[in-house]
């Protein structure tokens, strides 16, 4: 199934099903990237944890810069 065919079906889903789908997609992406949520003890390597914290720091910086641009 092509993405163009899937999008109308996703739009018709109830809100809770969209959230479940989003959670599923995020879980799949995390699994494929090798990033493990920190709440799963013993499964996260130090490299993955570092990458997660680095990504969070980059996101926080971007949000802070966006806020400064919008609010002066």
Buried (B, 14 or more C-beta within 10 A) or exposed (E): EEEEEEEEEEEEEEEEEEEEEEEEEEEEEBEEEEBBEEEEEEEBEEEBEEBBEEEEEEEEEEEEEEEEEEEE
